[in-house]
Amino acid sequence: MNKKELIKELNDKGCEFSKIRFYSKSPYQKNRFKPEFVGWEAWVYTKANSHFGALITQESWEHDKELEISSLH
């Protein structure tokens, strides 16, 4: 997944956001886990609350994508 794919998927599901910070390798995971366990992460800031972002990790996205999307509405 890359930033463009995530934006397209969120737009297709009707999620409104003001900003996305996307990392192809999570800085947190990169410093703490073995390389084979490091995935992407995205901080999604909604228009309603632009000061606090919702974290989406590759693991949570693959486990339950619909739950992650519903948490942004």
MODELLER restraints for C-alpha pairs under 7 A, 6 or more apart:
rsr = mdl.restraints
at = mdl.atoms
rsr.add(forms.Gaussian(group=physical.xy_distance, feature=features.Distance(at['CA:2:A'], at['CA:24:A']), mean=6.88, stdev=0.5))
rsr.add(forms.Gaussian(group=physical.xy_distance, feature=features.Distance(at['CA:3:A'], at['CA:22:A']), mean=5.95, stdev=0.5))
rsr.add(forms.Gaussian(group=physical.xy_distance, feature=features.Distance(at['CA:15:A'], at['CA:72:A']), mean=6.67, stdev=0.5))
rsr.add(forms.Gaussian(group=physical.xy_distance, feature=features.Distance(at['CA:15:A'], at['CA:73:A']), mean=6.32, stdev=0.5))
rsr.add(forms.Gaussian(group=physical.xy_distance, feature=features.Distance(at['CA:16:A'], at['CA:46:A']), mean=6.28, stdev=0.5))
rsr.add(forms.Gaussian(group=physical.xy_distance, feature=features.Distance(at['CA:16:A'], at['CA:47:A']), mean=6.67, stdev=0.5))
rsr.add(forms.Gaussian(group=physical.xy_distance, feature=features.Distance(at['CA:17:A'], at['CA:44:A']), mean=6.80, stdev=0.5))
rsr.add(forms.Gaussian(group=physical.xy_distance, feature=features.Distance(at['CA:17:A'], at['CA:45:A']), mean=5.62, stdev=0.5))
rsr.add(forms.Gaussian(group=physical.xy_distance, feature=features.Distance(at['CA:17:A'], at['CA:46:A']), mean=4.03, stdev=0.5))
rsr.add(forms.Gaussian(group=physical.xy_distance, feature=features.Distance(at['CA:17:A'], at['CA:47:A']), mean=5.21, stdev=0.5))
rsr.add(forms.Gaussian(group=physical.xy_distance, feature=features.Distance(at['CA:18:A'], at['CA:45:A']), mean=5.70, stdev=0.5))
rsr.add(forms.Gaussian(group=physical.xy_distance, feature=features.Distance(at['CA:18:A'], at['CA:46:A']), mean=5.43, stdev=0.5))
rsr.add(forms.Gaussian(group=physical.xy_distance, feature=features.Distance(at['CA:18:A'], at['CA:47:A']), mean=5.15, stdev=0.5))
rsr.add(forms.Gaussian(group=physical.xy_distance, feature=features.Distance(at['CA:18:A'], at['CA:50:A']), mean=6.92, stdev=0.5))
rsr.add(forms.Gaussian(group=physical.xy_distance, feature=features.Distance(at['CA:19:A'], at['CA:44:A']), mean=6.15, stdev=0.5))
rsr.add(forms.Gaussian(group=physical.xy_distance, feature=features.Distance(at['CA:19:A'], at['CA:45:A']), mean=5.19, stdev=0.5))
rsr.add(forms.Gaussian(group=physical.xy_distance, feature=features.Distance(at['CA:20:A'], at['CA:42:A']), mean=6.59, stdev=0.5))
rsr.add(forms.Gaussian(group=physical.xy_distance, feature=features.Distance(at['CA:20:A'], at['CA:43:A']), mean=5.59, stdev=0.5))
rsr.add(forms.Gaussian(group=physical.xy_distance, feature=features.Distance(at['CA:20:A'], at['CA:44:A']), mean=4.65, stdev=0.5))
rsr.add(forms.Gaussian(group=physical.xy_distance, feature=features.Distance(at['CA:20:A'], at['CA:45:A']), mean=6.19, stdev=0.5))
rsr.add(forms.Gaussian(group=physical.xy_distance, feature=features.Distance(at['CA:21:A'], at['CA:42:A']), mean=5.51, stdev=0.5))
rsr.add(forms.Gaussian(group=physical.xy_distance, feature=features.Distance(at['CA:21:A'], at['CA:43:A']), mean=5.05, stdev=0.5))
rsr.add(forms.Gaussian(group=physical.xy_distance, feature=features.Distance(at['CA:21:A'], at['CA:44:A']), mean=6.66, stdev=0.5))
rsr.add(forms.Gaussian(group=physical.xy_distance, feature=features.Distance(at['CA:22:A'], at['CA:41:A']), mean=6.04, stdev=0.5))
rsr.add(forms.Gaussian(group=physical.xy_distance, feature=features.Distance(at['CA:22:A'], at['CA:42:A']), mean=4.33, stdev=0.5))
rsr.add(forms.Gaussian(group=physical.xy_distance, feature=features.Distance(at['CA:22:A'], at['CA:43:A']), mean=6.48, stdev=0.5))
rsr.add(forms.Gaussian(group=physical.xy_distance, feature=features.Distance(at['CA:23:A'], at['CA:40:A']), mean=5.61, stdev=0.5))
rsr.add(forms.Gaussian(group=physical.xy_distance, feature=features.Distance(at['CA:23:A'], at['CA:41:A']), mean=5.39, stdev=0.5))
rsr.add(forms.Gaussian(group=physical.xy_distance, feature=features.Distance(at['CA:23:A'], at['CA:42:A']), mean=6.17, stdev=0.5))
rsr.add(forms.Gaussian(group=physical.xy_distance, feature=features.Distance(at['CA:24:A'], at['CA:39:A']), mean=6.97, stdev=0.5))
rsr.add(forms.Gaussian(group=physical.xy_distance, feature=features.Distance(at['CA:24:A'], at['CA:40:A']), mean=4.47, stdev=0.5))
rsr.add(forms.Gaussian(group=physical.xy_distance, feature=features.Distance(at['CA:24:A'], at['CA:41:A']), mean=6.71, stdev=0.5))
rsr.add(forms.Gaussian(group=physical.xy_distance, feature=features.Distance(at['CA:25:A'], at['CA:38:A']), mean=6.25, stdev=0.5))
rsr.add(forms.Gaussian(group=physical.xy_distance, feature=features.Distance(at['CA:25:A'], at['CA:39:A']), mean=5.35, stdev=0.5))
rsr.add(forms.Gaussian(group=physical.xy_distance, feature=features.Distance(at['CA:25:A'], at['CA:40:A']), mean=4.66, stdev=0.5))
rsr.add(forms.Gaussian(group=physical.xy_distance, feature=features.Distance(at['CA:25:A'], at['CA:41:A']), mean=6.89, stdev=0.5))
rsr.add(forms.Gaussian(group=physical.xy_distance, feature=features.Distance(at['CA:26:A'], at['CA:38:A']), mean=6.54, stdev=0.5))
rsr.add(forms.Gaussian(group=physical.xy_distance, feature=features.Distance(at['CA:26:A'], at['CA:39:A']), mean=5.98, stdev=0.5))
rsr.add(forms.Gaussian(group=physical.xy_distance, feature=features.Distance(at['CA:26:A'], at['CA:40:A']), mean=5.22, stdev=0.5))
rsr.add(forms.Gaussian(group=physical.xy_distance, feature=features.Distance(at['CA:26:A'], at['CA:41:A']), mean=5.35, stdev=0.5))
rsr.add(forms.Gaussian(group=physical.xy_distance, feature=features.Distance(at['CA:29:A'], at['CA:38:A']), mean=5.48, stdev=0.5))
rsr.add(forms.Gaussian(group=physical.xy_distance, feature=features.Distance(at['CA:30:A'], at['CA:38:A']), mean=5.85, stdev=0.5))
rsr.add(forms.Gaussian(group=physical.xy_distance, feature=features.Distance(at['CA:39:A'], at['CA:58:A']), mean=5.54, stdev=0.5))
rsr.add(forms.Gaussian(group=physical.xy_distance, feature=features.Distance(at['CA:40:A'], at['CA:57:A']), mean=6.03, stdev=0.5))
rsr.add(forms.Gaussian(group=physical.xy_distance, feature=features.Distance(at['CA:40:A'], at['CA:58:A']), mean=5.29, stdev=0.5))
rsr.add(forms.Gaussian(group=physical.xy_distance, feature=features.Distance(at['CA:41:A'], at['CA:56:A']), mean=5.66, stdev=0.5))
rsr.add(forms.Gaussian(group=physical.xy_distance, feature=features.Distance(at['CA:41:A'], at['CA:57:A']), mean=4.30, stdev=0.5))
rsr.add(forms.Gaussian(group=physical.xy_distance, feature=features.Distance(at['CA:41:A'], at['CA:58:A']), mean=6.02, stdev=0.5))
rsr.add(forms.Gaussian(group=physical.xy_distance, feature=features.Distance(at['CA:42:A'], at['CA:55:A']), mean=5.85, stdev=0.5))
rsr.add(forms.Gaussian(group=physical.xy_distance, feature=features.Distance(at['CA:42:A'], at['CA:56:A']), mean=5.21, stdev=0.5))
rsr.add(forms.Gaussian(group=physical.xy_distance, feature=features.Distance(at['CA:42:A'], at['CA:57:A']), mean=6.42, stdev=0.5))
rsr.add(forms.Gaussian(group=physical.xy_distance, feature=features.Distance(at['CA:43:A'], at['CA:53:A']), mean=5.41, stdev=0.5))
rsr.add(forms.Gaussian(group=physical.xy_distance, feature=features.Distance(at['CA:43:A'], at['CA:54:A']), mean=5.45, stdev=0.5))
rsr.add(forms.Gaussian(group=physical.xy_distance, feature=features.Distance(at['CA:43:A'], at['CA:55:A']), mean=4.67, stdev=0.5))
rsr.add(forms.Gaussian(group=physical.xy_distance, feature=features.Distance(at['CA:43:A'], at['CA:56:A']), mean=6.36, stdev=0.5))
rsr.add(forms.Gaussian(group=physical.xy_distance, feature=features.Distance(at['CA:44:A'], at['CA:53:A']), mean=5.10, stdev=0.5))
rsr.add(forms.Gaussian(group=physical.xy_distance, feature=features.Distance(at['CA:44:A'], at['CA:54:A']), mean=5.12, stdev=0.5))
rsr.add(forms.Gaussian(group=physical.xy_distance, feature=features.Distance(at['CA:44:A'], at['CA:55:A']), mean=6.47, stdev=0.5))
rsr.add(forms.Gaussian(group=physical.xy_distance, feature=features.Distance(at['CA:45:A'], at['CA:52:A']), mean=6.38, stdev=0.5))
rsr.add(forms.Gaussian(group=physical.xy_distance, feature=features.Distance(at['CA:45:A'], at['CA:53:A']), mean=4.39, stdev=0.5))
rsr.add(forms.Gaussian(group=physical.xy_distance, feature=features.Distance(at['CA:45:A'], at['CA:54:A']), mean=6.40, stdev=0.5))
rsr.add(forms.Gaussian(group=physical.xy_distance, feature=features.Distance(at['CA:56:A'], at['CA:68:A']), mean=6.93, stdev=0.5))
rsr.add(forms.Gaussian(group=physical.xy_distance, feature=features.Distance(at['CA:61:A'], at['CA:68:A']), mean=6.57, stdev=0.5))
